[in-house]
Amino acid sequence: MTTISANDEKILNKYQKSYNDNMTLVAISKKGLLPQAVFDFIALTDFSFPYVEKVLNKTIKTFTSYKKNKTTLDPVLSEKLLKFFALYSKGQNVFGSVDEFNKWLNEPAFGLGNMVPKDLLETITGIELVSQELTRIEYGDLA
């Protein structure tokens, strides 16, 4: 069984209290995450910059500017990032490592109508669908 890397664990632990329950997630999202969250997300996922720009709907240049100017992220983007961190935490628990979860994200999933999970991550609903599939895998409900 693979284990979580120290860096992945550090990133996931940094945000874990922010998505523990929906009320906290909403409160933190409304306050806005620091732009470092985007760069933590990139480090965790190893997604390409163009893909990150697609799912977060802003350019890396914009996020770099936000970081330089200490501009907090808007509530919708903050919520999406927290949903991603929660998804990655769950994926890491199910697959034993972030690397194995990243591999799974790129393969067709039976429980998602043979869609590639990564292709669903542009929306909150898509993130939730992938999370639900992880729960089914976790509990062996693969029918």
C-alpha positions in Angstrom: 0.0 0.0 0.0 1.3 3.4 -0.9 1.5 6.2 1.6 0.9 10.0 1.4 4.0 12.1 0.8 5.0 14.6 3.5 4.3 17.6 1.2 0.8 16.3 0.2 0.0 15.7 3.9 1.1 19.2 4.8 -1.1 20.7 2.1 -4.1 18.6 3.0 -3.7 19.3 6.7 -3.4 23.0 6.0 -7.0 23.2 4.7 -8.7 20.2 6.5 -10.4 22.3 9.2 -11.8 24.6 6.5 -14.0 21.9 4.8 -14.8 19.7 7.8 -18.4 20.7 7.8 -20.5 22.7 5.3 -21.1 25.7 7.7 -17.4 26.1 8.1 -16.8 25.7 4.4 -19.3 28.5 3.6 -17.9 30.8 6.3 -14.3 30.3 5.1 -15.3 30.7 1.4 -17.2 33.9 2.1 -14.1 35.3 3.9 -12.0 34.2 0.9 -8.9 32.0 0.8 -5.4 33.5 0.3 -4.1 33.0 -3.3 -1.5 30.6 -2.0 -4.3 28.1 -2.0 -4.2 28.0 -5.8 -0.5 27.2 -5.7 -1.0 24.6 -3.0 -3.7 23.1 -5.2 -1.3 23.0 -8.2 1.4 21.3 -6.1 -1.0 18.7 -4.8 -2.6 17.8 -8.1 0.2 18.2 -10.6 -2.4 19.5 -13.0 -1.0 21.4 -15.9 -1.4 25.2 -15.8 -3.8 25.2 -18.8 -6.0 22.7 -17.0 -5.9 24.6 -13.7 -6.8 27.8 -15.6 -9.8 25.9 -17.1 -11.2 24.5 -13.9 -10.6 27.7 -11.9 -11.6 30.0 -14.7 -8.7 32.4 -14.2 -5.1 32.6 -15.5 -2.0 31.7 -13.5 -0.9 35.2 -14.2 -4.0 36.5 -12.4 -3.3 34.2 -9.4 0.3 35.3 -9.3 -0.9 39.0 -9.3 -3.3 38.2 -6.5 -0.5 36.6 -4.5 1.8 39.6 -5.0 -1.0 42.0 -4.0 -2.3 39.9 -1.2 -5.8 39.8 -2.8 -8.1 37.2 -1.3 -9.9 34.9 -3.6 -13.6 35.4 -4.2 -16.1 33.1 -2.4 -17.0 31.0 -5.4 -13.3 30.2 -6.2 -12.5 29.7 -2.5 -15.4 27.2 -2.2 -14.3 25.3 -5.3 -10.7 25.1 -4.0 -12.0 23.8 -0.6 -14.1 21.2 -2.4 -11.0 20.2 -4.3 -9.0 19.8 -1.1 -11.8 17.7 0.4 -11.9 15.6 -2.7 -8.2 15.0 -2.6 -8.3 14.1 1.0 -10.9 11.5 0.3 -9.1 10.3 -2.8 -5.9 9.9 -0.8 -7.8 7.9 1.8 -9.4 5.6 -0.7 -6.4 5.0 -2.9 -3.6 5.3 -0.3 -1.8 8.2 -2.0 -2.4 11.4 -3.9 -0.4 9.9 -6.8 -2.7 6.9 -7.1 -5.7 9.1 -6.9 -4.3 11.3 -9.6 -3.9 8.2 -11.8 -7.5 7.2 -11.1 -8.8 10.6 -12.1 -7.4 10.1 -15.6 -9.1 6.7 -16.3 -12.7 6.0 -17.2 -14.7 5.2 -14.1 -17.5 2.6 -14.4 -19.6 4.3 -11.7 -19.5 7.6 -13.7 -20.8 6.1 -16.9 -17.2 5.4 -18.0 -16.5 9.1 -18.0 -13.0 10.2 -17.0 -13.4 11.8 -13.5 -11.0 14.6 -14.3 -13.4 15.7 -17.1 -16.1 16.4 -14.5 -14.0 18.7 -12.3 -15.0 22.1 -13.8 -18.1 22.4 -11.7 -19.0 21.9 -8.0 -21.6 19.3 -9.1 -18.9 17.4 -11.0 -16.6 17.5 -8.0 -19.5 16.1 -5.9 -20.1 13.3 -8.4 -16.5 12.3 -8.3 -16.7 12.4 -4.5 -19.8 10.2 -4.5 -18.0 7.7 -6.7 -15.1 7.6 -4.2 -17.6 6.8 -1.5 -18.9 3.9 -3.5 -15.4 2.6 -4.1 -14.6 3.0 -0.5 -17.5 0.9 0.6 -17.2 -1.6 -2.3 -20.5 -0.6 -3.9 -19.3 -1.1 -7.5 -22.6 -2.4 -9.0 
